[in-house]
């Protein structure tokens, strides 16, 4: 696995019996993203697909919208005092005519968790910056297809098998075919890597696709899907309130608690194809009134464990 994983020797206790054994950890290292030689941001990530990560981050920032906006990406030699290459600094070259991001202190980087934006300001930032709308996307998906996605995502995860410590994001088409999967210690990085791959392959806007993530659905992940033109986001865990607000505002279908044969569809439920009578168990789309408080708390507890 190279730098994607790191071996460590650990003391293991099972029923009080000690033993020493090797363990495999998911690697985490900082990566600095530069644009035109100018430092822009630093993110903690699992090494691998670094060029996709940089490109996807710039899609989320509204800098890149198409493959021809990107002139090139390279690792920076001389990143250390002795002139070595750590492969932890990448420089993005924009095509002629593509405006460079404004990295001044006054600029609001709303894609970062420390952006300082909230509520309506966050929604307006995405709405006014997104280069295309997902609201008119004609995607239709069945419950059966959605319930198959978590297992397909998990089956494609390679590094998780050895570490158990990585998030995954996968882009699927309307027939459930996996187009791209990326893993990372950060859920936002995994999504950026998927989006960056789609950009570099000329697939943006990613019409008629579903983004499947292994954790919860945060505002940040919904925002990244909208900026990439992805009309549906599905997560195995819970969405946040602001994520639902942004999905509704943008016309994105947001699915949460996607486990087994059950799910909650929070927005744009019209994209869910319920032509099979077996799927018409709740035509209102409202929560089951017979659900008990204990069941709700248990579901929330499972969501917290998924983090």
FIRO-305953 format. One record per residue (C-alpha): x, y, z. Coordinates in nm, 4 decimals, padded with zeros to 6 digits. Last residue first. Layout:
# residues N
<site X="X" Y="Y" Z="Z"/>
...
This chain:
# residues 307
<site X="-01.8362" Y="00.8585" Z="01.2830"/>
<site X="-02.0363" Y="00.5443" Z="01.2248"/>
<site X="-02.0726" Y="00.5054" Z="01.6023"/>
<site X="-02.2666" Y="00.8340" Z="01.6126"/>
<site X="-02.5069" Y="00.7041" Z="01.3500"/>
<site X="-02.5638" Y="00.3876" Z="01.5514"/>
<site X="-02.6533" Y="00.6001" Z="01.8513"/>
<site X="-02.8992" Y="00.8039" Z="01.6448"/>
<site X="-03.0702" Y="00.4835" Z="01.5318"/>
<site X="-03.0921" Y="00.3582" Z="01.8899"/>
<site X="-03.2400" Y="00.6899" Z="02.0004"/>
<site X="-03.5074" Y="00.6725" Z="01.7312"/>
<site X="-03.5908" Y="00.3122" Z="01.8182"/>
<site X="-03.6202" Y="00.3983" Z="02.1882"/>
<site X="-03.8489" Y="00.6913" Z="02.1074"/>
<site X="-04.0836" Y="00.4536" Z="01.9312"/>
<site X="-04.1772" Y="00.4470" Z="01.5663"/>
<site X="-04.5522" Y="00.3978" Z="01.5334"/>
<site X="-04.5977" Y="00.7306" Z="01.3566"/>
<site X="-04.3782" Y="00.6110" Z="01.0706"/>
<site X="-04.1923" Y="00.9155" Z="00.9465"/>
<site X="-04.3447" Y="01.1052" Z="00.6537"/>
<site X="-04.2856" Y="01.0202" Z="00.2860"/>
<site X="-04.6601" Y="01.0368" Z="00.2314"/>
<site X="-04.6660" Y="00.7240" Z="00.0140"/>
<site X="-04.5336" Y="00.5090" Z="00.2994"/>
<site X="-04.5352" Y="00.1391" Z="00.2071"/>
<site X="-04.5302" Y="00.2106" Z="-00.1640"/>
<site X="-04.2057" Y="00.0262" Z="-00.2320"/>
<site X="-04.3682" Y="-00.3160" Z="-00.2576"/>
<site X="-04.6014" Y="-00.1700" Z="-00.5196"/>
<site X="-04.2996" Y="-00.1243" Z="-00.7513"/>
<site X="-04.3504" Y="00.2091" Z="-00.9258"/>
<site X="-04.1794" Y="00.3867" Z="-00.6365"/>
<site X="-03.9036" Y="00.5551" Z="-00.8380"/>
<site X="-03.7231" Y="00.7942" Z="-00.6040"/>
<site X="-03.6560" Y="01.1193" Z="-00.7911"/>
<site X="-03.9801" Y="01.2689" Z="-00.6568"/>
<site X="-03.8334" Y="01.2523" Z="-00.3049"/>
<site X="-03.6470" Y="01.5753" Z="-00.3764"/>
<site X="-03.5333" Y="01.6117" Z="-00.0147"/>
<site X="-03.5044" Y="01.4090" Z="00.3054"/>
<site X="-03.5188" Y="01.0472" Z="00.1904"/>
<site X="-03.4711" Y="00.8219" Z="00.4927"/>
<site X="-03.3464" Y="00.4699" Z="00.4296"/>
<site X="-03.4273" Y="00.1042" Z="00.4835"/>
<site X="-03.3439" Y="-00.2253" Z="00.3107"/>
<site X="-03.0084" Y="-00.2766" Z="00.4807"/>
<site X="-02.8715" Y="00.0603" Z="00.5747"/>
<site X="-02.9123" Y="00.4012" Z="00.4116"/>
<site X="-02.9546" Y="00.6202" Z="00.7206"/>
<site X="-02.9600" Y="00.9261" Z="00.4921"/>
<site X="-03.0733" Y="01.0141" Z="00.1403"/>
<site X="-03.0494" Y="01.3665" Z="-00.0054"/>
<site X="-03.1897" Y="01.4421" Z="-00.3507"/>
<site X="-03.0479" Y="01.7758" Z="-00.4647"/>
<site X="-03.2770" Y="02.0645" Z="-00.5638"/>
<site X="-03.0366" Y="02.3333" Z="-00.4454"/>
<site X="-03.2444" Y="02.4878" Z="-00.1646"/>
<site X="-03.3629" Y="02.1457" Z="-00.0496"/>
<site X="-03.0091" Y="02.0066" Z="-00.0471"/>
<site X="-02.8832" Y="02.3205" Z="00.1292"/>
<site X="-03.1466" Y="02.2953" Z="00.4031"/>
<site X="-03.0879" Y="01.9213" Z="00.4432"/>
<site X="-02.7143" Y="01.9795" Z="00.4873"/>
<site X="-02.7930" Y="02.2609" Z="00.7312"/>
<site X="-02.9941" Y="02.0220" Z="00.9474"/>
<site X="-02.7159" Y="01.7647" Z="00.9499"/>
<site X="-02.7480" Y="01.4368" Z="00.7663"/>
<site X="-02.7417" Y="01.1005" Z="00.9441"/>
<site X="-02.5518" Y="00.7838" Z="00.8535"/>
<site X="-02.5129" Y="00.5466" Z="00.5614"/>
<site X="-02.5081" Y="00.8387" Z="00.3221"/>
<site X="-02.6650" Y="00.9049" Z="-00.0180"/>
<site X="-02.6163" Y="01.2181" Z="-00.2293"/>
<site X="-02.8150" Y="01.2832" Z="-00.5459"/>
<site X="-02.8029" Y="01.5405" Z="-00.8295"/>
<site X="-02.4234" Y="01.5633" Z="-00.8811"/>
<site X="-02.3408" Y="01.8903" Z="-01.0606"/>
<site X="-01.9911" Y="01.9087" Z="-00.9116"/>
<site X="-02.0680" Y="02.2221" Z="-00.7074"/>
<site X="-02.3863" Y="02.0557" Z="-00.5826"/>
<site X="-02.1983" Y="01.7452" Z="-00.4665"/>
<site X="-01.9362" Y="01.9569" Z="-00.2895"/>
<site X="-02.2058" Y="02.1575" Z="-00.1113"/>
<site X="-02.3816" Y="01.8426" Z="00.0023"/>
<site X="-02.0501" Y="01.7188" Z="00.1419"/>
<site X="-01.9843" Y="02.0442" Z="00.3300"/>
<site X="-02.3336" Y="02.0581" Z="00.4777"/>
<site X="-02.2668" Y="01.7186" Z="00.6324"/>
<site X="-02.3968" Y="01.3787" Z="00.5228"/>
<site X="-02.2733" Y="01.1139" Z="00.7663"/>
<site X="-02.0292" Y="00.8364" Z="00.6985"/>
<site X="-01.9583" Y="00.5956" Z="00.4131"/>
<site X="-02.0489" Y="00.8241" Z="00.1253"/>
<site X="-02.2437" Y="00.7484" Z="-00.1950"/>
<site X="-02.2604" Y="01.0138" Z="-00.4694"/>
<site X="-02.5367" Y="00.9317" Z="-00.7173"/>
<site X="-02.5194" Y="01.0167" Z="-01.0869"/>
<site X="-02.7522" Y="01.1404" Z="-01.3616"/>
<site X="-02.5481" Y="01.4477" Z="-01.4479"/>
<site X="-02.1897" Y="01.4736" Z="-01.3248"/>
<site X="-02.1299" Y="01.8299" Z="-01.4466"/>
<site X="-01.8524" Y="01.7480" Z="-01.4936"/>
<site X="-01.7377" Y="01.4230" Z="-01.6546"/>
<site X="-01.4303" Y="01.5545" Z="-01.8390"/>
<site X="-01.1993" Y="01.2862" Z="-01.6971"/>
<site X="-01.0014" Y="01.5454" Z="-01.4990"/>
<site X="-01.3225" Y="01.6841" Z="-01.3513"/>
<site X="-01.4569" Y="01.3418" Z="-01.2558"/>
<site X="-01.1278" Y="01.2517" Z="-01.0885"/>
<site X="-01.1358" Y="01.5786" Z="-00.8973"/>
<site X="-01.4900" Y="01.5082" Z="-00.7838"/>
<site X="-01.3922" Y="01.1649" Z="-00.6523"/>
<site X="-01.0826" Y="01.3031" Z="-00.4790"/>
<site X="-01.2861" Y="01.5893" Z="-00.3321"/>
<site X="-01.5338" Y="01.3350" Z="-00.1936"/>
<site X="-01.2599" Y="01.1355" Z="-00.0212"/>
<site X="-01.1107" Y="01.4610" Z="00.1090"/>
<site X="-01.4437" Y="01.5636" Z="00.2633"/>
<site X="-01.4717" Y="01.2272" Z="00.4379"/>
<site X="-01.1249" Y="01.2736" Z="00.5868"/>
<site X="-00.9098" Y="00.9669" Z="00.6573"/>
<site X="-00.9275" Y="00.8968" Z="00.2847"/>
<site X="-01.0704" Y="00.6515" Z="00.0341"/>
<site X="-01.1656" Y="00.7029" Z="-00.3331"/>
<site X="-01.4116" Y="00.5265" Z="-00.5600"/>
<site X="-01.4988" Y="00.6058" Z="-00.9218"/>
<site X="-01.7592" Y="00.5087" Z="-01.1805"/>
<site X="-01.9348" Y="00.2339" Z="-00.9852"/>
<site X="-02.2330" Y="00.1038" Z="-01.1822"/>
<site X="-02.5663" Y="00.1420" Z="-01.0030"/>
<site X="-02.7770" Y="00.1853" Z="-01.3158"/>
<site X="-02.8175" Y="00.5605" Z="-01.2559"/>
<site X="-02.4400" Y="00.6018" Z="-01.2414"/>
<site X="-02.2358" Y="00.5651" Z="-00.9253"/>
<site X="-01.9726" Y="00.7931" Z="-00.7694"/>
<site X="-01.8096" Y="00.6486" Z="-00.4598"/>
<site X="-01.6852" Y="00.8057" Z="-00.1386"/>
<site X="-01.4994" Y="00.6200" Z="00.1328"/>
<site X="-01.3928" Y="00.6986" Z="00.4869"/>
<site X="-01.0874" Y="00.5254" Z="00.6273"/>
<site X="-00.9895" Y="00.3607" Z="00.9539"/>
<site X="-01.0565" Y="-00.0130" Z="00.9312"/>
<site X="-00.6859" Y="-00.0500" Z="00.8514"/>
<site X="-00.6304" Y="-00.3541" Z="00.6292"/>
<site X="-00.9796" Y="-00.3932" Z="00.4845"/>
<site X="-01.0256" Y="-00.0165" Z="00.4732"/>
<site X="-00.7381" Y="00.0089" Z="00.2241"/>
<site X="-00.9186" Y="-00.1843" Z="-00.0480"/>
<site X="-01.2687" Y="-00.0401" Z="-00.0482"/>
<site X="-01.4543" Y="-00.1755" Z="-00.3520"/>
<site X="-01.6692" Y="-00.4200" Z="-00.1550"/>
<site X="-01.7691" Y="-00.1416" Z="00.0862"/>
<site X="-01.9012" Y="00.0785" Z="-00.1935"/>
<site X="-02.0933" Y="-00.2082" Z="-00.3504"/>
<site X="-02.2370" Y="-00.2996" Z="-00.0101"/>
<site X="-02.3423" Y="00.0607" Z="00.0536"/>
<site X="-02.4900" Y="00.0931" Z="-00.2993"/>
<site X="-02.7347" Y="-00.1988" Z="-00.3022"/>
<site X="-02.9971" Y="-00.0195" Z="-00.0928"/>
<site X="-03.0006" Y="00.2643" Z="-00.3457"/>
<site X="-03.0658" Y="00.0358" Z="-00.6412"/>
<site X="-03.3528" Y="-00.1381" Z="-00.4648"/>
<site X="-03.5038" Y="00.1972" Z="-00.3633"/>
<site X="-03.5212" Y="00.2868" Z="-00.7328"/>
<site X="-03.3502" Y="00.5808" Z="-00.8973"/>
<site X="-03.4671" Y="00.8520" Z="-01.1348"/>
<site X="-03.2292" Y="01.1301" Z="-01.2473"/>
<site X="-03.3887" Y="01.4032" Z="-01.4579"/>
<site X="-03.1572" Y="01.6822" Z="-01.3429"/>
<site X="-03.3535" Y="02.0080" Z="-01.3255"/>
<site X="-03.2535" Y="02.0929" Z="-00.9672"/>
<site X="-02.8856" Y="02.0117" Z="-01.0159"/>
<site X="-02.8019" Y="02.3654" Z="-01.1297"/>
<site X="-02.4772" Y="02.4725" Z="-01.2900"/>
<site X="-02.1753" Y="02.6929" Z="-01.2163"/>
<site X="-02.2324" Y="02.6857" Z="-00.8374"/>
<site X="-02.1104" Y="03.0181" Z="-00.6942"/>
<site X="-02.4355" Y="03.2061" Z="-00.6208"/>
<site X="-02.6144" Y="02.9067" Z="-00.4737"/>
<site X="-02.3103" Y="02.7935" Z="-00.2751"/>
<site X="-02.2541" Y="03.1292" Z="-00.1050"/>
<site X="-02.6280" Y="03.1849" Z="-00.0579"/>
<site X="-02.6631" Y="02.8629" Z="00.1396"/>
<site X="-02.3675" Y="02.9483" Z="00.3610"/>
<site X="-02.4955" Y="03.2987" Z="00.4289"/>
<site X="-02.8416" Y="03.1585" Z="00.5042"/>
<site X="-02.7153" Y="02.9527" Z="00.7957"/>
<site X="-02.3477" Y="02.9716" Z="00.8781"/>
<site X="-02.0202" Y="03.1148" Z="00.7645"/>
<site X="-01.7136" Y="03.1251" Z="00.9893"/>
<site X="-01.5049" Y="02.9261" Z="00.7436"/>
<site X="-01.3487" Y="02.6985" Z="01.0037"/>
<site X="-01.4964" Y="02.3789" Z="00.8597"/>
<site X="-01.3597" Y="02.4660" Z="00.5191"/>
<site X="-01.5685" Y="02.4863" Z="00.2019"/>
<site X="-01.6850" Y="02.8409" Z="00.2803"/>
<site X="-01.3429" Y="02.9880" Z="00.2081"/>
<site X="-01.4581" Y="03.3458" Z="00.2628"/>
<site X="-01.2124" Y="03.5960" Z="00.1126"/>
<site X="-01.1163" Y="03.8943" Z="00.3269"/>
<site X="-00.7889" Y="03.7383" Z="00.4389"/>
<site X="-00.6712" Y="03.7310" Z="00.0808"/>
<site X="-00.6478" Y="03.3994" Z="-00.1061"/>
<site X="-00.8412" Y="03.5137" Z="-00.4110"/>
<site X="-00.8547" Y="03.2113" Z="-00.6356"/>
<site X="-00.6868" Y="03.2485" Z="-00.9736"/>
<site X="-00.9053" Y="03.3510" Z="-01.2653"/>
<site X="-00.9056" Y="03.1113" Z="-01.5625"/>
<site X="-00.7962" Y="03.3057" Z="-01.8729"/>
<site X="-00.5036" Y="03.0843" Z="-01.9591"/>
<site X="-00.5382" Y="02.7421" Z="-01.8011"/>
<site X="-00.4659" Y="02.7058" Z="-01.4314"/>
<site X="-00.1486" Y="02.5449" Z="-01.3014"/>
<site X="-00.1927" Y="02.3548" Z="-00.9742"/>
<site X="00.1057" Y="02.3054" Z="-00.7451"/>
<site X="00.1205" Y="02.0082" Z="-00.5108"/>
<site X="00.3049" Y="01.9847" Z="-00.1806"/>
<site X="00.3146" Y="01.6626" Z="00.0232"/>
<site X="00.5219" Y="01.4608" Z="-00.2218"/>
<site X="00.8085" Y="01.5188" Z="00.0233"/>
<site X="01.0472" Y="01.6273" Z="-00.2506"/>
<site X="01.3969" Y="01.7155" Z="-00.1388"/>
<site X="01.5698" Y="02.0525" Z="-00.1685"/>
<site X="01.7609" Y="02.0261" Z="00.1565"/>
<site X="01.5295" Y="02.2725" Z="00.3313"/>
<site X="01.2254" Y="02.0772" Z="00.2168"/>
<site X="00.9710" Y="02.1410" Z="-00.0615"/>
<site X="01.2496" Y="02.1529" Z="-00.3162"/>
<site X="01.0480" Y="01.9623" Z="-00.5718"/>
<site X="00.6821" Y="02.0531" Z="-00.5914"/>
<site X="00.4452" Y="01.7795" Z="-00.7033"/>
<site X="00.2696" Y="01.8635" Z="-01.0273"/>
<site X="-00.0719" Y="01.9606" Z="-01.1605"/>
<site X="-00.1507" Y="02.0821" Z="-01.5113"/>
<site X="-00.3335" Y="02.3263" Z="-01.7370"/>
<site X="-00.6732" Y="02.2852" Z="-01.5714"/>
<site X="-00.9644" Y="02.4914" Z="-01.7004"/>
<site X="-00.9845" Y="02.2459" Z="-01.9910"/>
<site X="-01.1135" Y="01.9766" Z="-01.7554"/>
<site X="-01.4166" Y="02.1823" Z="-01.6611"/>
<site X="-01.5541" Y="02.3838" Z="-01.3671"/>
<site X="-01.2446" Y="02.4923" Z="-01.1758"/>
<site X="-01.2218" Y="02.7876" Z="-00.9322"/>
<site X="-01.5617" Y="02.7457" Z="-00.7646"/>
<site X="-01.4071" Y="02.6452" Z="-00.4313"/>
<site X="-01.5630" Y="02.2989" Z="-00.4540"/>
<site X="-01.4059" Y="02.2564" Z="-00.7975"/>
<site X="-01.0748" Y="02.3732" Z="-00.6493"/>
<site X="-01.0940" Y="02.1031" Z="-00.3823"/>
<site X="-01.1675" Y="01.8459" Z="-00.6509"/>
<site X="-00.8576" Y="01.9430" Z="-00.8472"/>
<site X="-00.6337" Y="01.9224" Z="-00.5409"/>
<site X="-00.7797" Y="01.5895" Z="-00.4323"/>
<site X="-00.7594" Y="01.4432" Z="-00.7823"/>
<site X="-00.3922" Y="01.5431" Z="-00.7948"/>
<site X="-00.3379" Y="01.3777" Z="-00.4571"/>
<site X="-00.4895" Y="01.0458" Z="-00.5638"/>
<site X="-00.2849" Y="00.8900" Z="-00.2823"/>
<site X="-00.1615" Y="01.0124" Z="00.0534"/>
<site X="-00.4283" Y="00.9992" Z="00.3272"/>
<site X="-00.5208" Y="01.3579" Z="00.4043"/>
<site X="-00.4728" Y="01.6575" Z="00.6310"/>
<site X="-00.5396" Y="01.9727" Z="00.4323"/>
<site X="-00.3278" Y="02.2812" Z="00.3729"/>
<site X="-00.4491" Y="02.5829" Z="00.1762"/>
<site X="-00.3627" Y="02.8350" Z="-00.0932"/>
<site X="00.0148" Y="02.8638" Z="-00.1267"/>
<site X="00.1109" Y="03.0552" Z="-00.4434"/>
<site X="00.3109" Y="02.8691" Z="-00.7091"/>
<site X="00.0408" Y="02.9111" Z="-00.9712"/>
<site X="-00.2098" Y="02.7568" Z="-00.7324"/>
<site X="-00.0624" Y="02.5814" Z="-00.4310"/>
<site X="-00.2177" Y="02.3002" Z="-00.2304"/>
<site X="-00.0306" Y="02.1895" Z="00.0802"/>
<site X="-00.0786" Y="01.8308" Z="00.1887"/>
<site X="-00.0518" Y="01.7229" Z="00.5505"/>
<site X="-00.0070" Y="01.3538" Z="00.6295"/>
<site X="-00.2346" Y="01.0756" Z="00.7560"/>
<site X="-00.1592" Y="00.7105" Z="00.6887"/>
<site X="-00.4219" Y="00.4506" Z="00.7735"/>
<site X="-00.2735" Y="00.2206" Z="01.0348"/>
<site X="-00.1677" Y="-00.1421" Z="01.0080"/>
<site X="-00.0977" Y="-00.3466" Z="01.3191"/>
<site X="00.1835" Y="-00.5843" Z="01.4077"/>
<site X="00.1436" Y="-00.8017" Z="01.7165"/>
<site X="00.2405" Y="-00.8148" Z="02.0804"/>
<site X="00.0307" Y="-01.0225" Z="02.3146"/>
<site X="-00.1417" Y="-00.9640" Z="02.6453"/>
<site X="-00.4166" Y="-01.1848" Z="02.7958"/>
<site X="-00.6712" Y="-00.9796" Z="02.9908"/>
<site X="-00.9682" Y="-01.1083" Z="02.7947"/>
<site X="-00.7892" Y="-01.0037" Z="02.4758"/>
<site X="-00.5193" Y="-00.7417" Z="02.5140"/>
<site X="-00.3042" Y="-00.6359" Z="02.2206"/>
<site X="00.0194" Y="-00.4430" Z="02.2634"/>
<site X="00.0982" Y="-00.2798" Z="01.9327"/>
<site X="00.3657" Y="-00.2804" Z="01.6625"/>
<site X="00.2996" Y="-00.0249" Z="01.3907"/>
<site X="00.2856" Y="-00.0439" Z="01.0116"/>
<site X="00.1810" Y="00.2677" Z="00.8111"/>
<site X="-00.0734" Y="00.2675" Z="00.5276"/>
<site X="-00.1316" Y="00.4873" Z="00.2218"/>
<site X="00.2416" Y="00.5579" Z="00.2044"/>
<site X="00.3049" Y="00.2298" Z="00.0241"/>
<site X="00.0000" Y="00.0000" Z="00.0000"/>
